[in-house]
Amino acid sequence: WPAGIAVAATDVDVAIARTEPPFAGRPAVTEIRALHFDAIASAQRHIFAENQYFTSLAIARAFARRLAEDDPPEIAVLSPYTQSGWLEISTMGVLRARIHRMLRDADHRRRYHLYCPMLGWLDCNEGCLNIHSKVLIVDDALLMIGSSNLSDRSLALDTECNLIIESRGNPRLSKLIATMRERLLAEHLGCTAP
């Protein structure tokens, strides 16, 4: 472990969720997709997703179902302002724009937000801050980090692996998850976490 970095937690159970396509007679593994749906459905107060690609119609529909409720959770998605290169812009960028429009239209209580971090010295026409992370934090209850994008391909066809910490009501783990969310938000807002 690097000497200059403090350990955030020890003695924590970590779950592993996978995505694997069917291959050589083995069935598909869609644990990551199922976990996203369960996490979105169980959110009480807020969902924070930081992801390189936000193009999954299945995830967008799960968000839209929550936004249709009387008291939906806050949903914050952090993703790059633009994609890399013309091909990604004309595919992934177009898909994200459609999903964003769909969720804005479904958001009657102003609980959904798409954030795109920028750096003052970068012109959005020349480039933007690239978000490559894949993080999902739900309330102070669940932290997921790994390789899976919020794209239907990543949730069903690619080979992916995510690690998950669930608080299950443990105050120490709830604090750990809340602290991770606050640290990520502080980094993007250019301030220090409380």
C-alpha positions as CSV (number, residue, x, y, z in Angstrom):
1,W,0.0,0.0,0.0
2,P,1.5,3.5,-0.9
3,A,2.8,5.1,2.3
4,G,1.3,8.6,1.5
5,I,-2.2,7.4,1.1
6,A,-4.4,6.8,4.2
7,V,-6.4,3.5,4.3
8,A,-10.1,4.3,4.1
9,A,-11.3,1.1,5.8
10,T,-10.2,-2.3,6.9
11,D,-12.0,-5.5,7.6
12,V,-14.8,-4.8,5.1
13,D,-16.7,-7.5,3.2
14,V,-16.5,-6.8,-0.5
15,A,-18.9,-8.4,-3.0
16,I,-18.0,-9.2,-6.6
17,A,-20.5,-8.7,-9.4
18,R,-19.8,-9.8,-13.0
19,T,-21.0,-9.5,-16.6
20,E,-20.1,-12.2,-19.0
21,P,-21.7,-13.0,-22.4
22,P,-22.8,-16.6,-23.1
23,F,-19.8,-18.6,-24.3
24,A,-19.0,-22.2,-25.1
25,G,-22.2,-23.5,-23.7
26,R,-22.0,-21.4,-20.5
27,P,-25.0,-19.1,-19.8
28,A,-24.6,-15.3,-19.6
29,V,-23.8,-13.7,-16.3
30,T,-25.6,-10.4,-15.7
31,E,-25.0,-9.8,-12.0
32,I,-23.9,-6.2,-12.5
33,R,-27.1,-5.3,-14.4
34,A,-29.3,-7.0,-11.8
35,L,-27.4,-5.2,-9.0
36,H,-27.9,-1.8,-10.7
37,F,-31.6,-2.4,-11.0
38,D,-31.9,-3.5,-7.4
39,A,-29.8,-0.5,-6.2
40,I,-31.9,2.0,-8.2
41,A,-35.1,0.5,-7.0
42,S,-34.0,0.6,-3.3
43,A,-32.7,4.1,-3.3
44,Q,-34.3,6.3,-0.6
45,R,-32.6,9.7,-0.9
46,H,-30.0,9.8,-3.7
47,I,-28.2,8.0,-6.5
48,F,-24.8,9.2,-7.6
49,A,-23.4,7.7,-10.8
50,E,-20.0,8.7,-12.2
51,N,-19.4,6.9,-15.5
52,Q,-17.6,7.3,-18.8
53,Y,-20.7,6.3,-20.9
54,F,-24.3,6.9,-20.0
55,T,-26.2,5.2,-22.8
56,S,-28.1,2.3,-21.3
57,L,-31.8,2.5,-22.1
58,A,-32.4,-0.1,-19.5
59,I,-30.8,2.0,-16.8
60,A,-32.5,5.1,-18.1
61,R,-35.9,3.4,-17.8
62,A,-35.1,2.3,-14.3
63,F,-34.3,5.9,-13.4
64,A,-37.5,7.1,-15.2
65,R,-39.6,4.7,-13.1
66,R,-38.2,6.2,-10.0
67,L,-38.7,9.8,-11.3
68,A,-42.4,9.0,-11.8
69,E,-42.8,8.4,-8.0
70,D,-44.3,10.9,-5.7
71,D,-41.0,11.4,-3.8
72,P,-38.2,10.1,-6.0
73,P,-34.6,10.1,-4.9
74,E,-32.2,12.7,-6.3
75,I,-30.3,11.2,-9.3
76,A,-27.0,12.7,-10.2
77,V,-25.0,11.4,-13.2
78,L,-21.5,12.7,-13.8
79,S,-20.2,12.0,-17.3
80,P,-17.9,13.7,-19.8
81,Y,-19.2,16.8,-21.6
82,T,-18.3,15.2,-25.0
83,Q,-17.0,11.8,-26.2
84,S,-13.6,11.2,-27.7
85,G,-13.6,11.4,-31.5
86,W,-16.2,11.7,-34.2
87,L,-17.3,8.0,-33.9
88,E,-18.0,8.1,-30.2
89,I,-19.7,11.5,-30.6
90,S,-22.0,10.2,-33.3
91,T,-22.9,7.0,-31.4
92,M,-22.4,7.2,-27.7
93,G,-23.0,11.0,-27.6
94,V,-26.2,10.7,-29.6
95,L,-27.5,7.9,-27.3
96,R,-26.6,9.9,-24.2
97,A,-28.4,13.0,-25.5
98,R,-31.6,10.9,-26.2
99,I,-31.5,9.4,-22.7
100,H,-30.8,12.8,-21.1
101,R,-33.8,14.3,-23.0
102,M,-36.0,11.3,-22.0
103,L,-35.1,11.7,-18.3
104,R,-35.5,15.5,-18.3
105,D,-39.0,15.0,-19.7
106,A,-39.8,12.4,-17.0
107,D,-38.4,14.5,-14.2
108,H,-41.5,16.5,-13.0
109,R,-39.9,17.1,-9.6
110,R,-36.5,18.3,-10.7
111,R,-34.6,15.4,-9.1
112,Y,-32.5,14.3,-12.1
113,H,-29.3,16.1,-13.0
114,L,-26.5,15.3,-15.6
115,Y,-23.2,17.0,-14.7
116,C,-20.2,17.3,-17.0
117,P,-17.1,18.5,-15.2
118,M,-15.0,21.1,-17.0
119,L,-11.6,22.6,-16.3
120,G,-11.2,26.4,-16.7
121,W,-8.2,26.1,-19.0
122,L,-9.9,23.6,-21.4
123,D,-12.2,24.9,-24.1
124,C,-15.0,22.5,-24.6
125,N,-14.4,22.6,-28.4
126,E,-10.8,21.5,-27.8
127,G,-11.5,18.9,-25.2
128,C,-13.1,18.3,-21.9
129,L,-12.3,16.5,-18.7
130,N,-12.5,12.9,-19.5
131,I,-14.4,10.8,-16.9
132,H,-13.3,7.2,-17.2
133,S,-14.5,6.0,-13.8
134,K,-17.4,3.6,-13.2
135,V,-18.9,4.4,-9.8
136,L,-22.4,4.0,-8.3
137,I,-23.3,5.2,-4.9
138,V,-26.8,4.8,-3.5
139,D,-27.7,6.6,-0.3
140,D,-25.1,5.7,2.3
141,A,-25.9,2.1,1.7
142,L,-24.0,0.9,-1.4
143,L,-20.8,1.7,-3.2
144,M,-20.0,0.0,-6.5
145,I,-16.8,0.5,-8.4
146,G,-15.3,-1.4,-11.3
147,S,-15.1,-1.7,-15.1
148,S,-18.8,-1.6,-16.1
149,N,-20.1,1.4,-18.0
150,L,-23.7,2.5,-17.9
151,S,-24.2,1.1,-21.4
152,D,-26.4,-1.8,-22.4
153,R,-23.4,-3.5,-24.1
154,S,-21.3,-3.3,-20.9
155,L,-24.2,-4.6,-18.8
156,A,-24.9,-7.7,-21.0
157,L,-22.2,-8.4,-23.7
158,D,-18.8,-7.4,-22.5
159,T,-16.8,-9.0,-19.7
160,E,-16.9,-6.8,-16.7
161,C,-16.1,-7.0,-12.9
162,N,-17.3,-4.6,-10.2
163,L,-16.6,-4.6,-6.5
164,I,-19.3,-3.6,-4.0
165,I,-19.5,-2.5,-0.4
166,E,-22.9,-2.6,1.2
167,S,-23.4,-1.0,4.6
168,R,-26.4,-3.1,5.7
169,G,-27.1,-0.6,8.4
170,N,-23.5,-0.7,9.8
171,P,-22.8,3.0,10.8
172,R,-19.0,2.5,10.1
173,L,-19.7,1.4,6.6
174,S,-22.4,4.0,6.0
175,K,-19.9,6.6,7.0
176,L,-17.3,5.1,4.6
177,I,-19.7,5.2,1.7
178,A,-20.9,8.7,2.5
179,T,-17.2,9.9,2.8
180,M,-16.4,8.3,-0.6
181,R,-19.3,10.2,-2.2
182,E,-18.3,13.5,-0.5
183,R,-14.6,13.1,-1.6
184,L,-15.7,12.5,-5.3
185,L,-18.0,15.5,-5.2
186,A,-15.4,17.7,-3.6
187,E,-12.9,16.7,-6.2
188,H,-15.2,17.7,-9.0
189,L,-16.3,20.9,-7.3
190,G,-12.7,22.0,-6.5
191,C,-13.2,22.1,-2.8
192,T,-12.4,20.0,0.3
193,A,-14.8,17.4,1.6
194,P,-16.5,18.3,4.9
